[in-house]
């Protein structure tokens, strides 16, 4: 009968004393000796200090870094829509979220970044009209049936990868929308001025280039000059409006 | 000519001021219409005239004289690449539309 061990009289067994381990070691040693003899007969050099191949792979998992992306959705001209903006918002953001589990829908306004992001489908589906306006800035104030406007997301995928995916591509095609990346991903672009007497048909890259290459376009206190962008829009009066080129900046 | 109007001034919220800007802007430009030209070479391409002068295609198109009866002395008011980059836009006054749609 095996004596019971207690804390007062512990049995100290060393693994080397285990008969089966010792026997196995002896077998392995014999096999190694046989292999070494064979190699010597064949004229091969025997390395006394064999190098073991390190089969351990890099244990650090691939960490995907999220990037901030600002873009705007543009509804194609002459395409009707009877779907309310809120419903469009939910279906579009759900399509985006289904692609990337790390995707976050962030507040558009850069001063409201402390508000929580929409990170899952439950949050997206529970969004109401007022909450939606934190995460989506429409082109017009009373926009009820269009998702034309600005978005701010954080994703491990690039905007091109998001757009190329089947679910987003299908959504854009069926609902007749196009995506355009914002010139600045760090801050939203706001209208700071308008160019009076500018034709709406002007090639906007030329005046933009002329502004940014001008000697007075220097900002010694900033690391980089602000990004500007020229857009076409309506200059609204009380009763009428006119097409004008607007200067937008970060 | 371009005049920059800052939109962060309080004056830009005054209806009278906005009305004045719209009036001046529309009066200066008139009713503008545009036609699209596709398949033409890049507007910066140089063309050689008979007298061996080199001019850009854009300048050449803008210099085309207008036929009699038009409000301007040139055929096109503006010749620009479209912002999408697909076509070339040439603008004219809407009042002269008949000249451009003649067969």
HADDOCK unambig.tbl for C-alpha pairs under 7 A between the chains (distance, minus, plus):
assign (segid A and resid 192 and name CA) (segid B and resid 6 and name CA) 5.94 0.50 0.50
assign (segid A and resid 192 and name CA) (segid B and resid 7 and name CA) 5.23 0.50 0.50
assign (segid A and resid 192 and name CA) (segid B and resid 8 and name CA) 6.22 0.50 0.50
assign (segid A and resid 193 and name CA) (segid B and resid 4 and name CA) 6.57 0.50 0.50
assign (segid A and resid 193 and name CA) (segid B and resid 5 and name CA) 5.29 0.50 0.50
assign (segid A and resid 193 and name CA) (segid B and resid 6 and name CA) 4.12 0.50 0.50
assign (segid A and resid 193 and name CA) (segid B and resid 7 and name CA) 4.65 0.50 0.50
assign (segid A and resid 194 and name CA) (segid B and resid 4 and name CA) 5.76 0.50 0.50
assign (segid A and resid 194 and name CA) (segid B and resid 5 and name CA) 5.13 0.50 0.50
assign (segid A and resid 194 and name CA) (segid B and resid 6 and name CA) 6.51 0.50 0.50
assign (segid A and resid 194 and name CA) (segid B and resid 7 and name CA) 7.00 0.50 0.50
assign (segid A and resid 195 and name CA) (segid B and resid 2 and name CA) 5.85 0.50 0.50
assign (segid A and resid 195 and name CA) (segid B and resid 3 and name CA) 5.41 0.50 0.50
assign (segid A and resid 195 and name CA) (segid B and resid 4 and name CA) 4.74 0.50 0.50
assign (segid A and resid 195 and name CA) (segid B and resid 5 and name CA) 6.28 0.50 0.50
assign (segid A and resid 196 and name CA) (segid B and resid 2 and name CA) 5.80 0.50 0.50
assign (segid A and resid 196 and name CA) (segid B and resid 3 and name CA) 4.90 0.50 0.50
assign (segid A and resid 196 and name CA) (segid B and resid 4 and name CA) 6.21 0.50 0.50
assign (segid A and resid 196 and name CA) (segid B and resid 5 and name CA) 6.87 0.50 0.50
assign (segid A and resid 196 and name CA) (segid B and resid 25 and name CA) 5.97 0.50 0.50
assign (segid A and resid 197 and name CA) (segid B and resid 1 and name CA) 6.56 0.50 0.50
assign (segid A and resid 197 and name CA) (segid B and resid 2 and name CA) 5.45 0.50 0.50
assign (segid A and resid 197 and name CA) (segid B and resid 3 and name CA) 6.57 0.50 0.50
assign (segid A and resid 197 and name CA) (segid B and resid 25 and name CA) 5.02 0.50 0.50
assign (segid A and resid 197 and name CA) (segid B and resid 28 and name CA) 6.42 0.50 0.50
assign (segid A and resid 197 and name CA) (segid B and resid 29 and name CA) 6.57 0.50 0.50
assign (segid A and resid 198 and name CA) (segid B and resid 2 and name CA) 5.87 0.50 0.50
assign (segid A and resid 202 and name CA) (segid B and resid 80 and name CA) 6.25 0.50 0.50
assign (segid A and resid 203 and name CA) (segid B and resid 80 and name CA) 5.71 0.50 0.50
assign (segid A and resid 203 and name CA) (segid B and resid 81 and name CA) 5.82 0.50 0.50
assign (segid A and resid 203 and name CA) (segid B and resid 82 and name CA) 6.00 0.50 0.50
assign (segid A and resid 203 and name CA) (segid B and resid 83 and name CA) 5.62 0.50 0.50
assign (segid A and resid 204 and name CA) (segid B and resid 83 and name CA) 6.75 0.50 0.50
assign (segid A and resid 237 and name CA) (segid B and resid 15 and name CA) 6.36 0.50 0.50
assign (segid A and resid 237 and name CA) (segid B and resid 18 and name CA) 5.53 0.50 0.50
assign (segid A and resid 237 and name CA) (segid B and resid 19 and name CA) 5.64 0.50 0.50
assign (segid A and resid 238 and name CA) (segid B and resid 15 and name CA) 6.09 0.50 0.50
assign (segid A and resid 241 and name CA) (segid B and resid 22 and name CA) 6.89 0.50 0.50
assign (segid A and resid 242 and name CA) (segid B and resid 22 and name CA) 6.27 0.50 0.50
